[in-house]
């Protein structure tokens, strides 16, 4: 996780933790917050963005995305670790991210902005690959940490560009999507390098030899 990401999360935690505690005391389940946040952000993206309500859509999506920080804080407040809740949160994150960038691509296509639509789709696919790479690596006991553009950066850059475009700022979304597309592709490469290094370290520690990465089992590469 980048330093800026850590600092931003620390600042938000001062607001999130008391709110999470209040919700837990009133019997709200973290999984319910996860689902409500996802449904709200998806609805705001696919209903408002393609119809040209870019600024309002940005506010709605941002509000519901912020609920993503509440569910984890609520789980900590309850003192109960839920493997299902962790999986649900990750799946819902992917759905919300995909809906946002698909909605941006849809709006761009409707307005004859083909290049912008392509950049949004590149950002969408690369963002999913970034997350999948980390999940697949961790399942194999490897590391795939860090990178130039993580989820928080993707959402902030994308929503800021979208909102400024809704306010009439020229080229705001163009700049944001170019930065995201390039940064996300670079991040995919950074994650793969991290996995490769982790595999070498793990193999070397176990055998004392340098591994031949070509011999790695790829039987699950299509999952």
Buried (B, 14 or more C-beta within 10 A) or exposed (E): EBEEBEEBEEEBBEEBBEBBBEBBEEEBBBBEBBBBBBBBBBBBBBEBBBBEBBBBBBBBBBEBBBBBBBBBBBBBBBEEEBEEBEEBBBEBBBBBBBBBBBBBBBBBBEEEBEEBBBBBBBBBBBBBBBBBBBBBBEEBEBBBBBBBBBBBBBBBBBBBBBBBBBEEEEEBBBBBBBBBBBBBBBBBEBBBEBBBEBBEEBBEEEEEEEBEEEEEEEEEEEE
